[in-house]
Amino acid sequence: MVNVSRRTERVGSLIRDILAELIQTRLNDPRIERLTSITRVDVAADFSVATVHVSVMATEARRKLTVQALQSASARLRSFMGEDLVLRKLPRLIFELDDSVRRGAEMVNTLEQLRAERGEPPDWESGDRDDPRDENTNPADGASAGAPRPPEPAPYAPEPASPQRSPEDE
């Protein structure tokens, strides 16, 4: 495994967040699939290159076309990124296809097929849940076993971006 400093890790995280927003809001290229997400960004120690790993939920040909379109828009994305990210040297962007999400979905489908072949119901039908929130509450806490659960907290939403972000700000 490559030794990654905390600073390059923070810069990679910022680049990932900025690029994800830019791809959705500023690029209008029909070659880019709507279900495109950035899974991670690896930044070189000297900040010369950022390798952007993207996951695309589409056919193989459309995945390759999306990566090609992102690569051809890399200079434009880098320019947009410079508006939000303060670095002495903005890294050159290299886009690579990340198939881990697709492979994970295929693995889940394979497991479901095996369960079906064995005559076992899918997880969502079996009623077996590993979610600890579904277990009875502790009567010692003053709540009854049949009491309704409190609402789940809202999902995390990042705060609106400041005009310029810097890794030192974090």
N, C-alpha and C positions, 0 to 999 in steps of 0.2 A: 504494500500500500504506500502511496506517495505521502510524504510528510507535508501537511498543509498547515500554514500558520493561521492563527485566528483572524488576522487581518484579511488574508486572501479568502478565507471562508466567509467573512462578513461582506466583502466586496462581491463575491459570487452570489450570495443571497440577495444583495441589493440589485445586482444585474438581473437575476432571475425575476424578481418582482417587477422591475421596470420594464423588461422585455415582454413579460406576460401581458402587462397592461398595453404596451405599444402595439403588440401583434393584434390584440383584440380591437383597439380603438383607432390606431393611426394607419394601419396597412389595409389597403383595399384591393387585394390581389385574389382573383378567383381561383388561382392555383392552390391557395392555402386553405386546407380543410378547416371547418369550424371547430371540430373536436381535436384541436392541437393544443398540447400543454407542454410546458417546460418542466422536465423532471429534476434537472440539476444543472448547475453551471460550475465548471472547473476552471479556475483562474491560475495562470502561470505565476510563479513566484515573482517574476519581474513585471507583471501586469501587461505583458506584451500581447497575450492571446487569452481569450476566454472561449472554452469549448462548451457550447450550449447543447445539452441533450434534450431532444424533443420527442414526445410521444404523440403519434397520430393514429387515431382510430379510423382506419379506412383500408381500402385494398392496398396491396403491395405497390402497385403503380402510382396510386394517389399519395401514398406515404413518401415515396421517392420524389414525386413532383413537388410536394409541400416542402421538403427539405431543400430542394433546388431553388424554389421560390424564396425561401427564407435566406438562403445563402446569397442569392442575387440582390436581396434587399438589405444585406448586412451593413453596407456603408450608410444607407439611409437610417437604419435602426441605430447604428453607432452615433450618428449625428443627433438623432432625437434623444438618445440616452445621455449625451453630453449636456443636454438642457437640464437634466435632473440629477446627474451624478458628478460630483467634483473630485476629479483625480488629475494628477499631473499628466498622466498618460492613459488615455482610454484604450482598453485592449481591443485588438482585432477580433471579430466574432467569427467563429467556425461552428456551423450547425451540424450535428450528428443525430441520426435516428436512434432512439432508445426504444427497444421492443419489450422492455420489462413489463409494462402494463398489459400489453397484448398477450405476452406469454403467461402472465398471471391469470388473465381471463380465460385463456385456453385451458390452463390447469384446472380451474374451477369447473369448467364445462366437462372436462375429462372425468373429474371426480364425481360430478353429478350423473354422468352416463354410467359409470361403474356402479353407483348406488342404485340406479334404475335397473341395471342388469341383475343385481342381487335382490331386487324386489323391495329395497328400502325406500321409504319416502324421502323427498328432499328435506334439507334442514328447515326450510320455512314452513313445511307441512307437519313436521314431527312434533312441534310444541316444545321440544327441548331447547332451552335457551341458556346461554352462558352469561347473560347480562345480569350482574349482581343487583341492578335496580329492580329487577322483577321478583326478587326473593322477598319473602315476608319481612316486614320491618320488625325490629326488636321491641317487644312489649315494654321492656325496661326504659325505652326512650319515650314512652308515653304515647306512642302511635299504635293504632290497632293494625292487625294483619290485613284487614280489608280496607284500610284508609287509602284514599287516592294519593298517587305520587305527586310531589310538587312538580311544577313545569321545569323542563330541562332548560339550562342556560342557553342564551342565544349563541349561535356560532360566532367565532372570532371574526371580526371584520377589521382590516387594517385602517388606521386613521388616514385621512386624505393626505396626499403627498405634499410636502413643503416644496417651495419653488426649487430649492437645490438641496440634495442630500449628499452627505459625506460619510464615509465609513467611520470617521472619528466621532461623528455625532451620536453613534450608538453606544 
